[in-house]
Amino acid sequence: MTTPTQSTPLAGQAPTPATARTAPGNTADRAVKRRRVLDVLDAAGRDSLLLTSNTALTWYLDGSRVHISLAGDPIAALLVDRAGDHLVTFNNEAGRIAAEELPGGVSLHTVPWHGQLHAVAAGLAVDGDPLVEAAVTAELRAARQELLPAETARYAELSSDAAAAMTDVLTAATPETTEFQLVSDLAARIVAVGAEPLVLLCNGASRSDFRHPLATHSPIGRRAMVVVCARRNGLVANVTRWVAFDAGTPQELDAEARIAAVEADIFRATVPGARLNEIFAEIKLAYARHGFGEDQWTLHHQGGPAGYAGRDPRVTADATDTVVLNQPFTWNPSGPGVKIEDTVLLTDSGVSVLTTDHRWPTTDVDGRRRPLTLRP
């Protein structure tokens, strides 16, 4: 097992080209995150913690990419102890990690590609028995809640890029465009800005009943919904948009206005000090208040805090996390044939929408610009 540092390339490794990616970690933000994890250790009376999930790793490393397959487990594990931070990865990944993903001050250790990643990382602990993520799930989630300055800026840029990609793709769409064509064009734009499309959904007019519609070869027809969840530097921006090629029926226009009113009620409930289960109770009331019925919330998840996971966590009656300032959210109320979804940040002045593009048509809802259906 070797322990190269960020400033010393591995044997046989060429120097990092000037055009290559550099580790995104912000020194000031990482120091705060380390302090937060040490506070978790203090509260638990332990001296080390093993981080193994993509959410925890990308948060703590401040945006480092620790995946190969989007569907696979991370190719690294990290031991945080009183002495420092120790990242363990497979020998065939170490060169890239050292050159492009390793923040300053993190020691890098390798294990053979066929070795036991987590066992080796755990073995770095003084007693060989570190605290594991599952034992402090709520505490780590709380540590991630408040975004720090550099990651707030990265999140705003990603959100803007995702919204712009939506505008580009849907402005060019026609009724003959297929669902697969739409999501493939969207995926290309997301990848072009250095992000990863984690979720791509599309339902044309013939499939509008499906709320998680994986794309098909069907033409979209007179109207369509498109969803993207895009990840860059660990952060995930979520956005839904609609496009239509007619004026819309009175029923559709009424439902769009009412689902925006549901969202406005959720935004009003999203305040510092509120508990997620309290907001969830308000969501259920909002559906009934705006004519969607008391059971509408049962037909789709309602969103929740965002950031280093698509939802961190999804809001339910059992989620008791307390809302804090500078915390991101993506709420996604939906009804038959309607849905509204943007990534937002809770600031001193209230909910600020991050996934915006000035080219997209909007209307005022409760003092905030909210998206309308695009009609090219």
ROVEX-875245 format. One line per 5 residues: their letters; for each residue x, y, z of N, C-alpha, C, O. Coordinates in steps of 0.05 Angstrom, whole numbers. Layout:
N
A) X:Y:Z:X:Y:Z:X:Y:Z:X:Y:Z ~ ...
***
This chain:
376
MTTPT) 17:-24:0:0:0:0:18:25:0:36:27:16 ~ 12:44:-18:29:68:-20:13:92:-10:-11:92:-8 ~ 28:113:-4:16:137:7:27:162:-7:40:178:6 ~ 22:164:-34:31:189:-47:15:213:-37:-7:210:-27 ~ 27:236:-40:13:261:-33:4:275:-59:12:267:-81
QSTPL) -12:295:-56:-22:310:-79:1:322:-95:-1:324:-120 ~ 22:331:-82:43:345:-96:64:326:-108:81:335:-123 ~ 62:300:-102:82:281:-113:67:261:-130:52:244:-120 ~ 72:262:-158:58:243:-175:65:214:-168:87:209:-158 ~ 47:196:-175:53:167:-172:74:159:-192:79:173:-212
AGQAP) 88:137:-187:108:127:-206:96:124:-233:75:112:-236 ~ 110:134:-253:100:132:-281:79:152:-288:69:152:-311 ~ 71:169:-270:49:188:-275:61:214:-286:79:226:-274 ~ 50:223:-309:60:248:-320:49:271:-304:29:269:-291 ~ 63:294:-305:53:318:-292:26:326:-303:19:320:-326
TPATA) 10:338:-286:-17:346:-294:-16:368:-315:-4:389:-310 ~ -28:364:-339:-28:385:-360:-43:409:-350:-60:408:-333 ~ -36:432:-361:-48:457:-353:-78:457:-358:-93:471:-345 ~ -86:441:-379:-115:441:-387:-131:420:-372:-155:419:-375 ~ -118:404:-355:-132:382:-341:-148:394:-318:-144:416:-309
RTAPG) -167:377:-309:-183:385:-287:-166:386:-262:-148:370:-258 ~ -171:406:-245:-157:407:-219:-177:402:-197:-201:407:-201 ~ -168:392:-175:-186:386:-153:-202:411:-145:-191:432:-142 ~ -229:407:-142:-246:431:-137:-246:440:-108:-258:461:-102 ~ -235:425:-90:-238:432:-62:-229:460:-54:-208:470:-63
NTADR) -246:473:-38:-240:500:-28:-228:497:0:-241:485:17 ~ -205:509:4:-190:505:30:-207:514:54:-208:500:74 ~ -219:538:51:-234:549:74:-259:532:79:-265:526:102 ~ -273:524:58:-297:508:62:-290:481:73:-305:470:90 ~ -268:469:64:-261:442:73:-254:443:103:-259:424:117
AVKRR) -242:464:112:-235:466:141:-260:467:158:-261:455:179 ~ -281:480:148:-306:481:163:-318:453:163:-329:444:184 ~ -317:439:140:-329:412:139:-314:393:157:-327:376:170 ~ -288:395:158:-273:378:177:-281:383:206:-284:365:222 ~ -284:409:213:-292:415:240:-320:404:246:-324:394:268
RVLDV) -338:404:226:-364:393:231:-363:362:236:-377:352:253 ~ -346:349:221:-343:320:225:-330:314:252:-337:295:265 ~ -310:330:259:-298:326:286:-318:330:308:-317:317:329 ~ -337:348:304:-358:353:323:-376:328:325:-385:320:347 ~ -380:314:303:-395:289:303:-380:268:319:-392:254:335
LDAAG) -354:267:315:-338:248:330:-338:254:360:-340:236:376 ~ -336:280:366:-337:288:395:-363:279:408:-363:268:430 ~ -385:284:394:-411:277:405:-414:246:409:-428:237:427 ~ -401:231:391:-403:202:393:-382:190:411:-383:166:417 ~ -363:206:420:-342:196:436:-323:177:421:-313:158:433
RDSLL) -319:183:396:-301:166:379:-279:183:367:-280:207:367 ~ -259:169:355:-236:183:344:-233:181:314:-215:194:303 ~ -250:165:301:-248:163:271:-275:156:259:-292:144:272 ~ -278:164:234:-303:160:220:-296:151:191:-279:163:178 ~ -309:130:182:-305:120:155:-328:129:137:-351:122:141
LTSNT) -321:145:116:-341:154:96:-339:137:71:-318:133:60 ~ -362:127:63:-362:108:40:-383:114:19:-382:102:-3 ~ -402:132:24:-423:137:4:-414:160:-14:-398:177:-6 ~ -425:161:-38:-418:182:-56:-427:209:-45:-412:229:-47 ~ -450:210:-32:-460:235:-20:-440:246:0:-433:270:0
ALTWY) -432:229:19:-414:238:40:-386:245:30:-374:265:39 ~ -376:229:12:-349:233:1:-347:259:-15:-329:275:-11 ~ -366:263:-33:-365:287:-50:-369:312:-34:-358:333:-39 ~ -386:310:-13:-390:333:5:-364:339:20:-354:362:19 ~ -353:319:33:-330:324:50:-305:332:34:-290:349:43
LDGSR) -302:320:11:-279:327:-6:-284:352:-23:-267:361:-38 ~ -308:363:-20:-315:389:-32:-316:388:-62:-307:406:-76 ~ -328:366:-72:-333:364:-101:-316:345:-116:-319:343:-141 ~ -298:330:-104:-282:310:-118:-300:288:-130:-320:280:-118 ~ -292:279:-154:-307:257:-166:-295:230:-157:-272:225:-161
VHISL) -312:214:-145:-302:188:-134:-318:165:-145:-322:144:-132 ~ -328:169:-170:-343:148:-183:-330:142:-210:-314:158:-221 ~ -337:119:-221:-332:113:-249:-359:108:-262:-367:123:-280 ~ -373:87:-253:-400:82:-263:-420:99:-246:-418:100:-221 ~ -439:112:-259:-459:127:-244:-476:108:-228:-489:116:-209
AGDPI) -478:83:-236:-494:63:-222:-478:47:-202:-490:30:-188 ~ -452:52:-200:-436:36:-182:-429:50:-156:-435:73:-152 ~ -416:35:-139:-407:45:-114:-382:64:-118:-369:61:-139 ~ -377:82:-100:-352:98:-102:-327:81:-104:-326:59:-93 ~ -307:91:-118:-282:77:-120:-262:87:-100:-238:85:-104
AALLV) -272:98:-78:-255:108:-57:-270:107:-31:-295:107:-30 ~ -255:107:-9:-266:109:18:-248:128:33:-224:130:27 ~ -259:141:53:-243:161:67:-245:158:97:-267:157:108 ~ -222:156:110:-222:155:140:-215:183:150:-194:194:143 ~ -233:194:167:-228:219:180:-221:213:209:-236:200:223
DRAGD) -197:221:218:-190:217:246:-178:243:257:-176:263:243 ~ -169:242:282:-159:266:295:-134:277:281:-127:300:283 ~ -119:259:268:-94:267:256:-97:278:228:-81:294:219 ~ -119:271:214:-122:281:187:-142:265:171:-159:251:182 ~ -140:267:144:-159:255:126:-143:236:108:-122:243:97
HLVTF) -154:211:105:-139:190:91:-157:177:71:-176:163:77 ~ -151:182:45:-168:172:23:-155:146:12:-131:146:7 ~ -171:125:10:-162:100:-1:-177:95:-27:-201:97:-28 ~ -161:87:-48:-173:81:-73:-158:57:-86:-137:49:-76 ~ -169:46:-107:-157:24:-121:-132:33:-136:-131:56:-145
NNEAG) -113:15:-140:-88:23:-153:-92:33:-181:-77:51:-190 ~ -112:23:-195:-117:32:-223:-132:59:-224:-135:70:-246 ~ -140:69:-201:-154:96:-200:-136:117:-188:-142:141:-191 ~ -114:109:-176:-99:128:-159:-86:150:-175:-84:173:-165 ~ -77:145:-199:-64:165:-215:-83:189:-221:-76:212:-217
RIAAE) -107:182:-230:-126:203:-236:-134:218:-210:-136:242:-210 ~ -139:203:-189:-147:215:-164:-126:235:-155:-132:257:-147 ~ -101:226:-155:-79:243:-146:-76:268:-163:-71:290:-153 ~ -80:265:-189:-75:288:-208:-98:307:-209:-94:331:-212 ~ -123:297:-205:-146:314:-212:-167:316:-190:-184:334:-191
ELPGG) -167:299:-170:-189:299:-151:-181:302:-121:-198:304:-104 ~ -155:301:-115:-147:300:-88:-143:328:-76:-124:342:-85 ~ -159:337:-57:-155:363:-45:-129:364:-29:-119:343:-21 ~ -119:388:-24:-95:390:-8:-99:381:20:-121:384:31 ~ -79:369:31:-80:360:59:-92:332:63:-95:323:86
VSLHT) -100:319:41:-112:292:43:-91:272:34:-81:274:11 ~ -84:253:51:-65:232:43:-79:211:26:-102:204:31 ~ -64:200:6:-76:181:-12:-63:154:-8:-38:152:-8 ~ -79:133:-5:-70:106:-1:-82:89:-22:-104:94:-32 ~ -68:67:-31:-78:50:-51:-82:22:-41:-69:13:-22
VPWHG) -100:8:-55:-105:-20:-50:-107:-33:-78:-116:-20:-97 ~ -98:-58:-81:-101:-71:-107:-130:-70:-118:-149:-70:-102 ~ -133:-69:-144:-159:-66:-156:-178:-89:-147:-202:-86:-148 ~ -167:-111:-138:-183:-134:-129:-184:-135:-98:-194:-155:-87 ~ -174:-114:-85:-173:-115:-56:-198:-105:-43:-218:-99:-56
QLHAV) -197:-104:-16:-221:-97:0:-218:-68:9:-205:-61:28 ~ -231:-50:-7:-228:-21:-3:-236:-13:25:-220:1:39 ~ -259:-20:35:-269:-10:60:-253:-22:83:-247:-9:103 ~ -245:-47:81:-229:-60:102:-202:-46:105:-193:-42:127 ~ -189:-39:83:-164:-26:84:-167:2:96:-150:10:113
AAGLA) -188:16:88:-192:43:99:-197:41:129:-187:57:145 ~ -214:22:137:-220:19:166:-194:11:181:-191:20:204 ~ -177:-4:168:-152:-12:182:-133:11:187:-114:8:203 ~ -137:34:175:-121:57:180:-127:70:207:-111:85:218 ~ -151:64:218:-158:74:244:-140:63:266:-131:40:263
VDGDP) -134:78:286:-116:70:307:-125:44:319:-109:26:325 ~ -151:41:324:-161:16:336:-173:-3:315:-183:-24:322 ~ -172:5:289:-182:-13:268:-212:-14:268:-224:-31:253 ~ -226:2:283:-255:0:286:-267:28:285:-277:38:305 ~ -267:42:262:-278:69:260:-308:69:262:-321:49:256
LVEAA) -319:92:269:-348:96:267:-356:95:237:-341:104:220 ~ -379:83:231:-387:81:203:-410:100:198:-424:109:216 ~ -414:107:173:-434:126:165:-462:120:176:-476:137:186 ~ -469:95:174:-496:86:182:-502:93:211:-526:96:219 ~ -482:96:228:-486:102:256:-491:131:261:-501:138:282
VTAEL) -485:148:242:-488:177:245:-501:190:221:-493:211:212 ~ -520:176:209:-533:186:185:-545:213:189:-541:231:173 ~ -561:217:210:-574:243:215:-554:264:220:-557:287:211 ~ -533:258:235:-512:278:242:-497:287:217:-491:311:214 ~ -491:269:199:-477:277:175:-495:293:156:-486:312:143
RAARQ) -520:285:155:-539:301:139:-541:330:150:-542:349:134 ~ -542:332:176:-543:359:187:-517:375:181:-518:399:177 ~ -495:361:180:-469:374:174:-469:385:145:-455:404:139 ~ -485:371:127:-486:380:99:-506:402:94:-506:413:72 ~ -524:407:113:-547:424:107:-539:452:97:-549:461:76
ELLPA) -522:466:112:-516:494:105:-493:495:85:-470:487:91 ~ -499:504:61:-478:507:41:-459:529:48:-467:550:59 ~ -434:525:42:-413:545:47:-408:562:22:-418:555:1 ~ -394:584:25:-392:603:3:-384:592:-24:-397:597:-45 ~ -362:577:-25:-353:567:-51:-372:547:-63:-376:547:-88
ETARY) -383:529:-47:-401:510:-59:-428:523:-66:-441:513:-85 ~ -436:544:-52:-460:559:-60:-456:570:-88:-474:569:-105 ~ -432:581:-93:-427:593:-120:-427:571:-141:-438:575:-163 ~ -415:548:-135:-415:525:-154:-443:516:-160:-450:509:-183 ~ -459:515:-139:-487:505:-143:-503:524:-160:-519:515:-177
AELSS) -500:550:-156:-514:570:-172:-506:567:-201:-523:569:-219 ~ -480:563:-207:-471:560:-234:-482:535:-247:-491:536:-270 ~ -482:513:-233:-493:488:-243:-523:491:-249:-533:483:-270 ~ -537:503:-230:-566:506:-233:-573:523:-258:-591:517:-273 ~ -557:545:-261:-561:562:-285:-556:547:-310:-570:549:-330
DAAAA) -535:530:-311:-528:515:-334:-550:494:-341:-557:490:-364 ~ -562:482:-320:-583:462:-324:-608:476:-336:-621:465:-354 ~ -615:499:-325:-638:513:-335:-634:522:-363:-652:521:-380 ~ -610:532:-370:-604:540:-397:-605:517:-417:-615:520:-439 ~ -596:494:-408:-597:470:-426:-626:463:-432:-633:456:-454
MTDVL) -644:465:-412:-672:460:-416:-683:480:-437:-698:471:-455 ~ -677:505:-434:-687:525:-453:-677:519:-482:-693:519:-501 ~ -651:513:-484:-640:507:-511:-655:484:-524:-662:485:-547 ~ -659:462:-509:-670:438:-520:-700:441:-527:-709:434:-548 ~ -715:453:-508:-744:454:-512:-752:476:-532:-773:474:-545
TAATP) -735:497:-535:-741:517:-555:-739:505:-583:-753:514:-601 ~ -721:485:-587:-718:473:-613:-737:450:-618:-737:439:-640 ~ -752:442:-598:-770:418:-601:-793:424:-620:-802:447:-623 ~ -804:403:-631:-829:404:-647:-847:381:-639:-837:363:-625 ~ -872:381:-647:-889:358:-639:-878:331:-649:-885:311:-638
ETTEF) -862:332:-670:-851:307:-681:-826:298:-667:-818:275:-671 ~ -814:315:-651:-790:306:-635:-798:283:-617:-818:285:-603 ~ -781:262:-616:-788:240:-599:-777:246:-570:-760:263:-566 ~ -788:231:-552:-778:233:-524:-749:227:-522:-734:241:-508 ~ -740:206:-536:-711:200:-535:-694:222:-547:-672:228:-537
QLVSD) -704:234:-568:-689:256:-580:-686:279:-560:-664:291:-558 ~ -707:285:-546:-706:307:-527:-686:302:-505:-669:319:-499 ~ -688:278:-493:-670:273:-470:-641:269:-480:-622:275:-465 ~ -637:259:-504:-609:256:-514:-597:284:-519:-574:288:-513 ~ -613:302:-530:-603:329:-534:-597:343:-507:-577:357:-504
LAARI) -614:338:-488:-610:349:-461:-585:338:-448:-569:352:-436 ~ -582:311:-450:-558:298:-439:-533:310:-451:-513:314:-437 ~ -533:314:-477:-509:325:-491:-502:352:-479:-478:358:-475 ~ -521:369:-475:-516:396:-464:-506:395:-435:-489:410:-427 ~ -518:376:-420:-509:374:-392:-480:364:-391:-464:375:-375
VAVGA) -473:344:-407:-446:334:-407:-427:356:-418:-404:358:-408 ~ -435:372:-437:-418:392:-449:-409:413:-428:-388:426:-432 ~ -425:417:-407:-417:436:-386:-404:422:-363:-401:434:-341 ~ -395:398:-367:-379:384:-347:-396:371:-325:-385:365:-304 ~ -421:366:-330:-439:354:-310:-447:326:-318:-443:318:-341
EPLVL) -460:312:-300:-469:285:-305:-499:284:-303:-510:292:-282 ~ -513:275:-324:-542:273:-323:-551:248:-307:-551:226:-318 ~ -557:252:-282:-565:229:-265:-593:219:-271:-598:195:-269 ~ -611:238:-277:-638:231:-284:-647:246:-309:-642:270:-311 ~ -659:232:-328:-671:244:-352:-698:232:-356:-700:208:-360
LCNGA) -719:248:-355:-746:239:-358:-760:255:-380:-755:279:-383 ~ -779:243:-393:-795:257:-413:-821:242:-418:-821:218:-423 ~ -843:257:-416:-869:245:-425:-882:264:-445:-887:287:-439 ~ -888:253:-468:-904:268:-488:-933:266:-481:-941:256:-460 ~ -949:277:-499:-978:279:-493:-991:252:-489:-1010:250:-474
SRSDF) -981:231:-502:-994:205:-500:-987:191:-474:-998:170:-467 ~ -968:202:-458:-958:188:-434:-959:207:-410:-944:204:-391 ~ -977:226:-410:-977:247:-390:-986:237:-362:-983:252:-343 ~ -996:213:-361:-1005:202:-335:-981:193:-318:-984:190:-293 ~ -958:189:-330:-935:178:-316:-918:201:-303:-910:220:-317
RHPLA) -913:199:-277:-898:220:-264:-868:216:-263:-853:235:-258 ~ -859:191:-267:-831:185:-271:-828:172:-298:-823:148:-300 ~ -831:187:-320:-832:176:-347:-805:173:-360:-794:192:-370 ~ -794:148:-359:-770:143:-375:-778:147:-405:-800:140:-413 ~ -759:157:-420:-765:164:-448:-771:140:-465:-761:118:-460
THSPI) -786:144:-487:-791:124:-507:-786:136:-534:-778:159:-537 ~ -792:121:-555:-789:131:-583:-814:146:-592:-815:153:-615 ~ -833:150:-574:-858:164:-582:-853:193:-588:-838:206:-573 ~ -865:205:-609:-864:234:-612:-878:247:-589:-897:236:-577 ~ -869:271:-581:-880:284:-558:-908:294:-563:-924:297:-544
GRRAM) -915:301:-588:-942:310:-593:-946:339:-584:-928:356:-586 ~ -970:345:-574:-978:373:-569:-966:384:-544:-965:409:-541 ~ -957:368:-525:-944:378:-501:-927:357:-488:-931:333:-492 ~ -907:366:-472:-889:347:-460:-877:359:-434:-875:383:-432 ~ -870:341:-416:-855:348:-392:-827:336:-395:-824:313:-404
VVVCA) -807:351:-386:-779:341:-387:-767:347:-360:-770:369:-348 ~ -751:328:-349:-739:330:-323:-709:323:-326:-702:304:-340 ~ -692:338:-312:-664:331:-310:-654:335:-282:-661:355:-269 ~ -638:317:-273:-622:320:-248:-593:319:-257:-584:297:-265 ~ -579:341:-254:-552:343:-264:-532:347:-241:-537:363:-223
RRNGL) -510:331:-241:-491:333:-219:-464:343:-230:-454:334:-251 ~ -452:361:-215:-425:371:-220:-412:378:-194:-424:391:-177 ~ -387:369:-191:-373:374:-165:-389:364:-142:-389:375:-120 ~ -404:342:-146:-419:329:-125:-447:340:-121:-464:326:-110 ~ -452:365:-129:-478:378:-124:-497:370:-146:-490:367:-169
VANVT) -523:368:-139:-543:359:-158:-565:380:-161:-578:388:-141 ~ -568:390:-185:-590:409:-191:-612:394:-205:-608:378:-223 ~ -637:400:-197:-661:387:-207:-680:407:-219:-685:428:-207 ~ -691:401:-242:-709:420:-255:-728:405:-273:-721:386:-287 ~ -753:414:-273:-774:404:-291:-784:428:-308:-788:450:-298
RWVAF) -789:423:-334:-800:443:-351:-821:430:-370:-820:406:-375 ~ -839:446:-379:-861:438:-398:-859:453:-424:-852:477:-424 ~ -865:440:-446:-867:453:-472:-894:445:-484:-902:422:-481 ~ -907:463:-498:-932:457:-512:-933:472:-538:-921:493:-541 ~ -949:461:-557:-950:472:-584:-978:482:-590:-985:485:-614
DAGTP) -994:487:-569:-1020:500:-573:-1024:518:-548:-1007:520:-531 ~ -1047:530:-547:-1053:549:-525:-1059:535:-499:-1060:548:-478 ~ -1064:509:-499:-1071:495:-475:-1101:496:-470:-1114:516:-477 ~ -1111:475:-458:-1140:475:-451:-1145:491:-426:-1126:496:-410 ~ -1169:501:-422:-1175:515:-397:-1168:498:-372:-1158:509:-352
QELDA) -1173:472:-374:-1168:455:-351:-1137:453:-345:-1129:454:-322 ~ -1121:452:-367:-1092:450:-363:-1082:476:-352:-1065:476:-333 ~ -1091:498:-362:-1081:524:-352:-1089:528:-323:-1074:540:-307 ~ -1113:520:-316:-1122:522:-288:-1105:504:-270:-1097:513:-248 ~ -1099:480:-278:-1083:461:-262:-1055:472:-259:-1043:469:-237
EARIA) -1043:484:-280:-1017:495:-278:-1016:517:-257:-997:519:-241 ~ -1036:534:-257:-1037:556:-238:-1041:545:-209:-1029:556:-190 ~ -1057:524:-206:-1061:514:-180:-1037:499:-169:-1032:500:-145 ~ -1022:485:-186:-998:471:-175:-977:491:-168:-961:486:-149 ~ -976:514:-182:-957:535:-174:-965:547:-147:-948:555:-131
AVEAD) -991:548:-142:-1001:558:-116:-994:539:-93:-987:547:-71 ~ -995:513:-99:-986:493:-80:-957:497:-73:-949:498:-50 ~ -941:501:-94:-912:506:-89:-907:531:-73:-890:531:-55 ~ -923:552:-78:-920:577:-63:-925:572:-34:-911:584:-17 ~ -945:556:-27:-950:549:1:-926:535:13:-919:539:36
IFRAT) -914:517:-3:-891:502:8:-868:521:13:-854:519:33 ~ -863:539:-6:-842:559:-2:-846:575:23:-827:581:38 ~ -871:583:28:-877:599:52:-871:583:77:-865:595:98 ~ -874:557:76:-870:540:99:-840:533:103:-832:524:124 ~ -824:539:82:-795:532:83:-780:555:96:-771:573:82
VPGAR) -778:555:122:-766:577:137:-747:565:158:-751:542:166 ~ -726:580:166:-708:570:186:-723:562:211:-740:576:221 ~ -715:539:222:-728:529:247:-751:510:242:-759:496:261 ~ -763:510:218:-784:491:212:-773:463:211:-750:459:203 ~ -790:444:218:-782:416:215:-794:405:189:-815:414:181
LNEIF) -779:386:177:-789:376:152:-816:363:154:-832:365:135 ~ -822:349:176:-848:337:178:-870:358:181:-893:353:173 ~ -863:382:191:-883:404:192:-888:414:164:-911:420:157 ~ -868:416:148:-871:425:120:-887:404:105:-904:410:88 ~ -882:378:110:-897:357:97:-927:359:104:-944:355:86
AEIKL) -933:365:128:-962:369:136:-974:392:120:-997:390:112 ~ -959:413:116:-969:436:101:-972:428:71:-991:438:59 ~ -955:412:61:-958:402:33:-985:388:29:-999:394:10 ~ -991:371:47:-1017:356:45:-1040:375:46:-1060:372:31 ~ -1039:395:64:-1061:414:65:-1062:431:40:-1084:438:31
AYARH) -1039:438:28:-1039:455:4:-1052:441:-19:-1067:454:-34 ~ -1048:416:-22:-1062:402:-44:-1092:404:-42:-1106:410:-61 ~ -1102:399:-18:-1131:401:-13:-1140:430:-17:-1161:435:-29 ~ -1125:449:-7:-1132:477:-8:-1135:487:-37:-1152:504:-43 ~ -1119:475:-55:-1119:485:-83:-1133:465:-102:-1127:466:-126
GFGED) -1150:449:-91:-1168:433:-108:-1157:408:-120:-1168:397:-139 ~ -1135:397:-108:-1124:372:-119:-1133:347:-103:-1127:325:-111 ~ -1147:351:-81:-1155:329:-65:-1136:322:-43:-1112:328:-45 ~ -1145:309:-22:-1129:303:1:-1109:280:-3:-1091:277:13 ~ -1112:264:-24:-1095:241:-28:-1073:246:-49:-1058:228:-55
QWTLH) -1072:270:-60:-1053:275:-83:-1024:270:-74:-1008:261:-90 ~ -1018:276:-50:-990:273:-40:-981:244:-40:-958:238:-41 ~ -1000:225:-40:-994:197:-40:-984:186:-67:-974:164:-69 ~ -988:202:-88:-983:192:-116:-955:199:-126:-948:190:-148 ~ -939:213:-111:-912:220:-119:-897:232:-95:-910:245:-78
HQGGP) -871:228:-94:-856:241:-72:-856:271:-76:-860:280:-98 ~ -852:286:-54:-856:314:-55:-830:330:-55:-831:355:-54 ~ -807:317:-56:-782:331:-56:-771:334:-28:-777:318:-10 ~ -754:354:-25:-742:359:2:-716:374:-1:-711:385:-22 ~ -699:373:19:-673:385:17:-657:373:-6:-659:350:-12
AGYAG) -640:390:-18:-624:381:-40:-594:384:-33:-587:387:-9 ~ -577:385:-53:-548:389:-48:-532:366:-60:-531:363:-84 ~ -519:350:-42:-502:329:-51:-517:303:-56:-504:282:-61 ~ -543:303:-55:-560:281:-63:-584:293:-77:-591:317:-72 ~ -598:278:-94:-621:289:-107:-641:300:-87:-652:322:-90
RDPRV) -645:285:-65:-660:295:-42:-646:285:-17:-637:262:-16 ~ -643:302:3:-625:295:26:-639:304:52:-629:322:65 ~ -661:291:60:-674:268:48:-700:276:34:-707:300:34 ~ -715:257:23:-742:262:15:-759:267:39:-756:254:60 ~ -776:287:37:-793:295:60:-815:274:64:-828:265:45
TADAT) -819:266:89:-841:248:97:-850:257:125:-838:276:137 ~ -870:244:135:-880:250:162:-859:242:183:-861:251:206 ~ -840:225:176:-820:216:195:-794:233:194:-776:228:211 ~ -792:251:175:-768:267:173:-769:291:192:-786:309:188 ~ -752:292:211:-754:313:232:-730:333:231:-726:348:250
DTVVL) -714:332:209:-692:351:207:-703:380:209:-725:386:200 ~ -687:397:220:-694:425:223:-681:441:201:-658:439:195 ~ -697:458:188:-688:475:165:-669:496:175:-673:508:197 ~ -648:502:160:-629:523:167:-625:542:143:-632:535:121 ~ -614:565:149:-607:584:128:-585:572:110:-569:556:118
NQPFT) -585:581:85:-566:572:64:-568:542:59:-549:529:51 ~ -592:532:62:-598:504:56:-612:502:29:-631:518:25 ~ -604:484:11:-618:482:-15:-641:462:-13:-641:444:3 ~ -661:467:-30:-684:449:-31:-693:445:-60:-688:462:-77 ~ -706:423:-65:-721:420:-90:-748:407:-82:-749:383:-76
WNPSG) -768:424:-82:-795:414:-78:-807:408:-106:-801:421:-125 ~ -824:387:-108:-835:380:-134:-864:372:-132:-871:349:-138 ~ -882:390:-124:-911:383:-123:-920:376:-151:-911:388:-171 ~ -938:357:-153:-949:348:-179:-978:340:-176:-987:333:-155 ~ -992:341:-199:-1019:332:-200:-1024:319:-228:-1005:317:-243
PGVKI) -1048:311:-234:-1053:299:-260:-1045:319:-283:-1058:340:-286 ~ -1025:311:-298:-1016:328:-321:-1001:353:-314:-997:369:-331 ~ -993:357:-289:-978:381:-281:-957:374:-260:-960:355:-245 ~ -936:389:-261:-914:387:-241:-898:412:-243:-895:424:-264 ~ -886:421:-220:-869:444:-220:-845:437:-202:-848:426:-181
EDTVL) -821:444:-212:-797:436:-197:-773:453:-204:-767:457:-228 ~ -760:465:-184:-736:480:-187:-718:475:-163:-728:468:-142 ~ -693:480:-166:-674:479:-144:-672:507:-132:-667:526:-147 ~ -675:509:-106:-675:536:-93:-657:536:-69:-648:515:-59 ~ -651:560:-59:-634:563:-35:-649:581:-16:-659:602:-23
LTDSG) -649:573:10:-662:589:31:-642:609:41:-622:602:53 ~ -647:635:36:-629:657:43:-642:675:64:-665:670:72 ~ -628:695:72:-638:714:91:-663:728:81:-681:736:97 ~ -666:731:55:-689:744:43:-710:725:33:-729:732:19 ~ -708:699:41:-728:679:33:-717:660:13:-693:657:9
VSVLT) -735:646:-1:-728:625:-20:-719:639:-46:-734:655:-58 ~ -695:632:-55:-684:643:-80:-681:620:-100:-668:600:-94 ~ -693:623:-123:-692:602:-144:-666:603:-158:-657:624:-168 ~ -652:579:-159:-626:577:-172:-628:569:-201:-612:578:-218 ~ -646:551:-208:-649:541:-235:-665:560:-252:-688:554:-259
TDHRW) -653:582:-260:-667:602:-275:-652:608:-301:-628:605:-303 ~ -668:616:-321:-657:625:-347:-675:648:-356:-699:644:-359 ~ -664:671:-361:-680:695:-368:-696:691:-393:-714:706:-398 ~ -689:671:-410:-703:667:-435:-729:652:-430:-746:652:-448 ~ -733:639:-408:-756:622:-403:-780:640:-394:-776:658:-378
PTTDV) -804:635:-405:-827:651:-397:-835:646:-368:-835:623:-359 ~ -841:667:-353:-849:664:-325:-873:681:-319:-881:698:-335 ~ -884:676:-296:-906:693:-285:-901:697:-256:-886:682:-243 ~ -914:718:-245:-911:723:-217:-929:705:-200:-953:704:-205 ~ -918:691:-181:-933:675:-162:-924:682:-134:-901:675:-127
DGRRR) -941:695:-119:-934:703:-92:-908:719:-90:-892:715:-72 ~ -904:737:-109:-881:754:-109:-855:742:-120:-834:753:-116 ~ -857:719:-133:-834:705:-143:-839:696:-172:-861:688:-179 ~ -819:699:-190:-822:691:-217:-821:661:-219:-801:648:-211 ~ -843:649:-230:-844:620:-233:-849:612:-262:-861:627:-277
PLTLR) -839:589:-270:-840:582:-298:-868:576:-309:-884:563:-296 ~ -873:585:-333:-897:578:-348:-890:555:-367:-866:548:-369 ~ -909:544:-380:-904:526:-402:-893:541:-426:-904:562:-434 ~ -871:531:-437:-859:544:-461:-877:537:-485:-884:514:-489 ~ -883:558:-501:-899:554:-525:-883:566:-548:-887:589:-555
P) -865:549:-561:-847:559:-582:-863:573:-605:-851:582:-624
***
